[in-house]
Amino acid sequence: MSFAVSGAGQGAAELEDLASLVEVAGVAGDVCVVTIDTPETFRFQEALVYLARSANECMFQVAEGRVRKLLQVDGMPVLFEVGAGDGQTLHLRFMNGKPNAAQQKAAVTYVREWLDLDRDLAPFYALAGEDAVLQGLVERYDGLRVVRIPELFEALCWAVIGQQINLTFAYTLKRRFVESFGEAVLGHWLFPRPERIAALSADELRVLQFTGNKAEYLLEIARQLSAGKLCKSALLTLPPDEAEKQLVSIRGIGPWTAQYVRLRCLGDASAFPIADVGLHNAIKARLGMERKPSLAELRELARPWKNWEGYATFYLWRSLT
């Protein structure tokens, strides 16, 4: 994965922008620690529960109340660790030397997006507090925010990998994919680049136990991104329906995949993966139903969630763990 932020031409305005995002808490030896302010409606422990759901996760490591992640900024590896600070803060500790301003900014920007820290959740909590399905969930999981996947290629690949298989096998396939075609730096992994995957044959993916269809889907997505026909910045300029229309025009991306990526990568809180099996199971358990809800029943239940369907879905997913 490359989270590219150019350091060229960095001036006072950019440095002031960085200062508005973070406070440098201290530099000791080769370790730099940055403090990130978080909203009152955020609990880091809830994010950790989600991040730690599989011991087979290969894109970050969770241990002792912290999460460690590797980025690439301007071609250079940036390894950092995020943990709870004092009060409503996080401490971002850089683990491989003192970062320059561009690297600090890239890491902080990534973390804020990853943990969805810049969203005002007051409207969601207001509607959820009056909703029979959500009320107990927002009380139980107070401070939970959608844990996002900031990189579009990684989000699309993960969604395709997880299509119609259980989560355990999905994590196994992702690890094989990353370890076969990604880059290991400092004992951590960077996600494969689209250009690397676009150059593969379907047979090279099938040997990892991808189905023929999934192999072709991953190759097509990689080709679209590497050719510049699909990019996150362009999708973010589009109305949600238009962004989804562009996504589903690509072979292998159906409505569920598009809605999942809208929620977890594009940050669209109104995205509603209504066909999601986990969502159906959560609703069934929540309402004590003997069967899974129909799509019509789900649409009716979701009417009060307008503009927050994605957040409602994420809280319902959380209830399954």
C-alpha positions as CSV (number, residue, x, y, z in Angstrom):
1,M,0.0,0.0,0.0
2,S,1.2,3.5,-0.8
3,F,-0.2,6.4,1.1
4,A,1.5,9.0,-1.0
5,V,1.9,12.5,0.3
6,S,4.3,14.7,-1.6
7,G,6.8,16.6,0.5
8,A,8.0,18.7,-2.5
9,G,7.3,22.4,-2.2
10,Q,6.2,22.1,1.4
11,G,5.7,25.6,2.8
12,A,4.5,27.3,5.9
13,A,0.8,26.8,5.1
14,E,1.3,23.0,5.0
15,L,3.2,23.0,8.2
16,E,0.5,25.1,9.9
17,D,-2.1,22.6,8.6
18,L,-0.1,19.8,10.2
19,A,0.1,21.7,13.5
20,S,-3.7,22.1,13.5
21,L,-4.0,18.3,13.3
22,V,-1.5,17.2,15.9
23,E,0.7,18.1,18.9
24,V,4.2,16.7,19.0
25,A,4.2,15.1,22.5
26,G,7.9,14.3,22.5
27,V,10.9,13.0,20.8
28,A,13.2,10.6,22.7
29,G,16.1,9.1,20.8
30,D,14.7,7.9,17.5
31,V,11.1,7.7,18.7
32,C,8.7,10.6,17.9
33,V,5.3,10.7,19.6
34,V,2.4,12.8,18.3
35,T,-0.8,13.5,20.1
36,I,-4.1,13.4,18.2
37,D,-7.2,14.9,19.7
38,T,-10.3,12.7,19.3
39,P,-14.0,13.5,19.6
40,E,-16.0,12.9,22.8
41,T,-18.0,10.3,20.9
42,F,-15.0,8.0,20.3
43,R,-13.6,5.1,22.3
44,F,-10.4,3.7,21.1
45,Q,-11.1,0.4,22.9
46,E,-14.1,-0.2,20.6
47,A,-11.9,0.3,17.6
48,L,-9.4,-2.2,19.0
49,V,-12.1,-4.8,19.5
50,Y,-12.9,-4.6,15.8
51,L,-9.3,-4.5,14.6
52,A,-8.4,-7.5,16.7
53,R,-11.2,-9.7,15.4
54,S,-8.8,-12.0,13.5
55,A,-5.4,-13.3,14.6
56,N,-4.7,-13.9,10.9
57,E,-4.9,-10.2,10.0
58,C,-1.7,-9.2,8.1
59,M,-2.1,-5.5,7.4
60,F,-1.6,-4.4,11.0
61,Q,-0.9,-5.8,14.4
62,V,-2.9,-5.4,17.6
63,A,-1.2,-6.1,20.9
64,E,-1.2,-4.7,24.5
65,G,-3.9,-2.1,23.7
66,R,-2.1,-0.7,20.7
67,V,-2.2,-1.1,16.9
68,R,0.9,-1.0,14.7
69,K,0.7,-0.1,11.0
70,L,3.1,0.4,8.1
71,L,2.6,3.0,5.4
72,Q,4.7,4.1,2.5
73,V,5.1,7.9,2.1
74,D,7.0,9.2,-0.9
75,G,8.5,5.8,-1.4
76,M,9.7,5.5,2.2
77,P,8.4,3.2,4.9
78,V,6.7,4.8,7.9
79,L,6.0,2.4,10.8
80,F,3.8,3.7,13.6
81,E,1.9,2.6,16.6
82,V,-1.4,4.0,17.9
83,G,-2.4,3.8,21.5
84,A,-4.7,5.6,23.9
85,G,-3.3,8.9,25.4
86,D,-4.6,11.0,28.2
87,G,-8.3,11.9,28.1
88,Q,-9.7,12.1,24.6
89,T,-6.4,11.7,22.8
90,L,-4.4,9.1,20.9
91,H,-0.6,8.8,20.9
92,L,0.9,8.0,17.5
93,R,4.4,6.7,18.0
94,F,6.7,6.5,15.0
95,M,8.8,3.4,15.3
96,N,11.5,3.7,12.5
97,G,13.2,7.0,13.1
98,K,12.2,10.6,13.2
99,P,9.6,11.4,10.5
100,N,9.7,14.5,8.5
101,A,6.7,16.8,8.4
102,A,5.2,15.1,5.3
103,Q,5.5,11.7,6.9
104,Q,3.9,12.9,10.1
105,K,1.0,14.5,8.2
106,A,0.5,11.4,6.1
107,A,0.3,9.1,9.2
108,V,-2.0,11.4,11.1
109,T,-4.3,11.9,8.1
110,Y,-4.4,8.1,7.6
111,V,-5.2,7.5,11.3
112,R,-8.0,10.1,11.3
113,E,-9.6,8.5,8.3
114,W,-9.0,4.9,9.4
115,L,-10.8,5.6,12.7
116,D,-13.3,8.0,11.2
117,L,-12.4,10.7,13.7
118,D,-13.6,13.7,11.8
119,R,-17.3,12.7,11.6
120,D,-19.9,14.4,13.8
121,L,-21.9,11.5,15.3
122,A,-24.4,13.6,17.2
123,P,-27.2,13.1,14.6
124,F,-26.6,9.4,14.5
125,Y,-26.8,9.0,18.3
126,A,-29.9,11.2,18.4
127,L,-31.8,9.0,15.9
128,A,-30.4,5.8,17.4
129,G,-31.5,6.7,20.9
130,E,-35.1,6.7,19.7
131,D,-34.8,3.5,17.5
132,A,-36.0,0.2,18.9
133,V,-33.2,-1.7,17.0
134,L,-30.3,0.6,17.7
135,Q,-31.0,2.1,21.1
136,G,-29.4,-0.7,23.1
137,L,-26.5,-1.0,20.7
138,V,-25.4,2.6,20.9
139,E,-25.5,2.3,24.7
140,R,-23.5,-0.9,24.8
141,Y,-21.0,0.1,22.2
142,D,-20.8,3.8,23.0
143,G,-17.9,5.4,21.1
144,L,-17.7,2.9,18.3
145,R,-17.0,4.4,14.9
146,V,-16.7,2.8,11.5
147,V,-13.2,1.4,11.1
148,R,-12.4,2.3,7.5
149,I,-10.0,1.0,4.9
150,P,-8.5,4.2,3.4
151,E,-6.9,2.7,0.4
152,L,-9.3,2.0,-2.5
153,F,-7.5,-1.0,-4.0
154,E,-7.2,-2.7,-0.6
155,A,-10.9,-2.1,0.2
156,L,-12.0,-3.4,-3.2
157,C,-9.8,-6.5,-3.0
158,W,-10.9,-7.2,0.6
159,A,-14.6,-6.9,-0.4
160,V,-14.1,-9.3,-3.4
161,I,-12.0,-11.7,-1.4
162,G,-14.8,-12.0,1.2
163,Q,-17.6,-12.6,-1.3
164,Q,-19.6,-15.7,-0.4
165,I,-17.0,-17.3,2.0
166,N,-16.7,-17.3,5.7
167,L,-14.5,-14.7,7.5
168,T,-11.9,-17.1,8.6
169,F,-11.1,-18.3,5.0
170,A,-11.3,-14.7,3.8
171,Y,-8.5,-13.7,6.1
172,T,-6.5,-16.7,5.0
173,L,-6.8,-15.8,1.4
174,K,-5.9,-12.2,2.1
175,R,-2.8,-13.2,3.9
176,R,-1.7,-15.5,1.0
177,F,-2.4,-12.6,-1.5
178,V,-0.4,-10.1,0.5
179,E,2.5,-12.4,1.3
180,S,2.7,-13.5,-2.3
181,F,2.5,-10.1,-4.0
182,G,3.0,-7.4,-1.4
183,E,6.1,-6.0,0.1
184,A,7.6,-6.8,3.5
185,V,9.3,-3.9,5.2
186,L,10.5,-3.8,8.8
187,G,8.7,-7.0,9.6
188,H,5.3,-5.6,8.4
189,W,3.5,-5.8,5.1
190,L,2.5,-3.2,2.5
191,F,-0.6,-4.2,0.4
192,P,0.1,-5.3,-3.2
193,R,0.1,-2.4,-5.7
194,P,-2.5,-2.5,-8.5
195,E,0.3,-2.5,-11.1
196,R,1.8,-5.6,-9.6
197,I,-1.5,-7.5,-9.6
198,A,-2.5,-6.2,-13.1
199,A,0.6,-7.9,-14.5
200,L,-0.4,-11.4,-13.1
201,S,-2.2,-14.2,-14.8
202,A,-5.4,-15.7,-13.4
203,D,-3.5,-19.0,-12.8
204,E,-1.1,-17.2,-10.4
205,L,-4.1,-16.3,-8.2
206,R,-5.9,-19.6,-8.6
207,V,-2.9,-21.4,-7.1
208,L,-3.7,-19.5,-3.9
209,Q,-7.2,-21.0,-3.9
210,F,-9.0,-18.1,-5.4
211,T,-11.8,-19.2,-7.6
212,G,-11.5,-18.5,-11.3
213,N,-14.1,-15.7,-11.1
214,K,-12.5,-14.0,-8.1
215,A,-9.1,-14.2,-9.8
216,E,-10.5,-12.4,-12.9
217,Y,-12.3,-9.9,-10.7
218,L,-9.1,-8.9,-8.9
219,L,-7.2,-8.6,-12.1
220,E,-9.8,-6.4,-13.6
221,I,-10.0,-4.1,-10.6
222,A,-6.2,-3.9,-10.6
223,R,-6.2,-3.0,-14.3
224,Q,-8.8,-0.3,-13.8
225,L,-6.8,1.3,-11.0
226,S,-3.4,1.0,-12.7
227,A,-4.7,2.5,-15.9
228,G,-6.2,5.5,-14.0
229,K,-9.7,4.6,-15.0
230,L,-10.8,4.2,-11.3
231,C,-9.5,6.3,-8.4
232,K,-10.7,7.3,-5.0
233,S,-10.3,11.0,-5.4
234,A,-12.6,11.0,-8.5
235,L,-15.2,8.8,-6.7
236,L,-15.3,11.2,-3.8
237,T,-16.4,14.0,-6.1
238,L,-19.4,12.1,-7.3
239,P,-22.9,11.9,-5.7
240,P,-23.2,8.5,-3.8
241,D,-25.4,6.9,-6.4
242,E,-23.1,7.9,-9.2
243,A,-20.1,6.6,-7.4
244,E,-21.9,3.3,-6.9
245,K,-22.9,3.2,-10.6
246,Q,-19.2,3.6,-11.6
247,L,-18.2,0.9,-9.2
248,V,-20.7,-1.7,-10.3
249,S,-19.8,-1.1,-14.0
250,I,-16.6,-3.1,-13.2
251,R,-16.8,-6.8,-13.5
252,G,-16.9,-8.5,-10.1
253,I,-18.3,-5.5,-8.2
254,G,-22.0,-5.9,-7.5
255,P,-24.3,-3.8,-5.3
256,W,-23.1,-5.4,-2.0
257,T,-19.4,-4.8,-2.8
258,A,-20.0,-1.3,-4.0
259,Q,-22.0,-0.4,-0.8
260,Y,-19.4,-2.0,1.4
261,V,-16.6,0.1,-0.3
262,R,-18.7,3.2,-0.1
263,L,-19.0,2.7,3.6
264,R,-15.5,1.5,4.6
265,C,-13.4,3.4,2.0
266,L,-15.3,6.4,0.8
267,G,-16.8,7.2,4.2
268,D,-20.4,7.3,3.0
269,A,-22.4,6.8,6.2
270,S,-25.6,6.3,4.1
271,A,-24.2,3.3,2.2
272,F,-26.5,0.3,3.0
273,P,-25.3,-3.2,2.2
274,I,-28.8,-4.5,2.6
275,A,-28.0,-7.9,1.2
276,D,-25.3,-8.6,3.8
277,V,-25.7,-11.9,5.6
278,G,-24.2,-10.6,8.8
279,L,-26.6,-7.8,8.8
280,H,-29.5,-10.2,8.4
281,N,-28.2,-12.4,11.2
282,A,-27.8,-9.4,13.5
283,I,-31.3,-8.2,12.9
284,K,-32.7,-11.7,13.4
285,A,-30.9,-12.0,16.7
286,R,-31.7,-8.5,17.8
287,L,-35.5,-8.9,17.2
288,G,-35.7,-12.5,18.3
289,M,-37.0,-13.6,14.9
290,E,-37.2,-17.2,13.9
291,R,-36.1,-16.5,10.4
292,K,-33.9,-13.9,8.7
293,P,-35.7,-10.7,7.7
294,S,-36.8,-10.1,4.1
295,L,-35.3,-7.2,2.1
296,A,-38.7,-5.5,2.3
297,E,-38.7,-5.8,6.1
298,L,-35.1,-4.5,6.2
299,R,-36.0,-1.5,4.1
300,E,-38.9,-0.7,6.5
301,L,-36.7,-1.1,9.6
302,A,-34.1,1.2,8.1
303,R,-36.5,4.0,7.2
304,P,-35.6,5.9,10.4
305,W,-31.9,5.5,9.7
306,K,-31.9,7.7,6.7
307,N,-28.3,9.0,5.9
308,W,-26.9,6.7,8.7
309,E,-27.7,3.3,7.3
310,G,-24.0,2.4,7.1
311,Y,-23.4,3.3,10.7
312,A,-26.5,1.3,11.8
313,T,-25.1,-1.6,9.8
314,F,-21.7,-1.3,11.5
315,Y,-23.2,-1.3,15.0
316,L,-25.3,-4.4,14.1
317,W,-22.2,-6.1,12.8
318,R,-20.5,-5.3,16.1
319,S,-23.3,-7.0,18.0
320,L,-22.3,-10.3,16.4
321,T,-18.9,-10.4,18.1
